[in-house]
């Protein structure tokens, strides 16, 4: 390239000094004013302030990404900018929570001037119908040219953004002719944040005076519960209180309760954490025939009679429950039964202290559960066991267990191959705190 440029300059000098003919005689032309020589365009830099940025994917507020582009002299505007993540999205990565176009919400400003909301694009890969593949990208505003352009971009990400991982952002600025005038790489780190209240679990506990208390999950397993809230008194009227859909920190989750006369009552979740249960509705009598009641997560219910036979009650739209269906016998082997904490089945502890997981299958006429899977032994150490929705940030249902000394322990959910997979309490526990012997019922 240098050799070519030298040749061009030499040719220009030869042309400038070449003789011209004046009236038939040769003469040298006067030297012309030299024209500006165009060199290859310089490319400026894009530098991130403060290094790679951690972006919590959850309920936390937005974080701010700042970067500065330094442009070569003489750039003509408007200056446009592309911002692309060096990663792909696939439907498999998105899992059960697809990555939507608003997985990240951003507001952009340049040199202190706000340009409002900037749109993100989250295409899946591989593309549909052989379209050219594209990566996740952000629309940055077109701005007037300046020697330096300082961009401020807020990033407010929901929990599905964790599939983006730890990408670099490739930033390239172009002038009005489309020539690249600056480029650089920025570091982002999408980390698990606090789940939304609709995904965080809630645990309820009844004290010996019949007052019901509510513990909402924080999303941080090092301090899994916020300060307890009083739901109300009078709950000692019930001999059993059973969640039939998963209780969550946003006040959702239905339950049924059996009174001393054997009447079953239904309390619908309100979606109001300050008053999570609507006034009760009567389901029917005769429920003293059962020694255990367990919700299976979809509003359905299984009930064990005194002979150890398990019966299934399917949730109906026009009535609380339809006619019961026989599941099978032998369920007296379990000394504790609880909903697993998600929409996927039940957990049972047998007389030897072994915990078993039953995955839910589907509605009637199918059996309610798949073949049981062994979780582990040693669960006779606990006087109460309750499955919960997610208490941490891993999207798996969890379990709490109270020991004889009144200490409450947390078992985070884990994925287990069986073949296929099932979600079960993990093998390690962490201490929540003491004093839980104040409660005669935990669910």
Buried (B, 14 or more C-beta within 10 A) or exposed (E): EEEEEEEEEEEBEEEBEEEEEEEEEEEEEEEEEEEEEEEEEEBBEBBBBEEEBEBBBBBBEBBEBBBBBBBBEEBEBEBBBBBBBEBBBEEEBBEEBBBEEEBBBBBBBBEEEEBEEBEBEBBBBEEEEEEEEBBBBBBBBBBEBBEEBBBBBBBBBBBBBBBBEEBBBBBBBBBBEEEEBBBBBBBBEBBBBBBBBEBBBBBBBBBEEBBBBBBBBBBEBEEBBBEEBEBEEEBBBBBBBBBBBBBBBBBBBBBBBBBEEBBBBBBBBBBEBEEBBBEBEEBEEEBBEBBBBBBBBBBBBBBBBEEBBBBBBBBEEEEBBBEEBEBEEEBBEBBBBBBBBBBBBBBBBBEEBBBBBBBBEEEEEEBBBBEBBEBBEEBBEBBBBBBBBBBBBBBBBBBBBBBEEBBBBBBBBBEBEBEEEBBBBBEEBEEBEEEBBEBEBBB
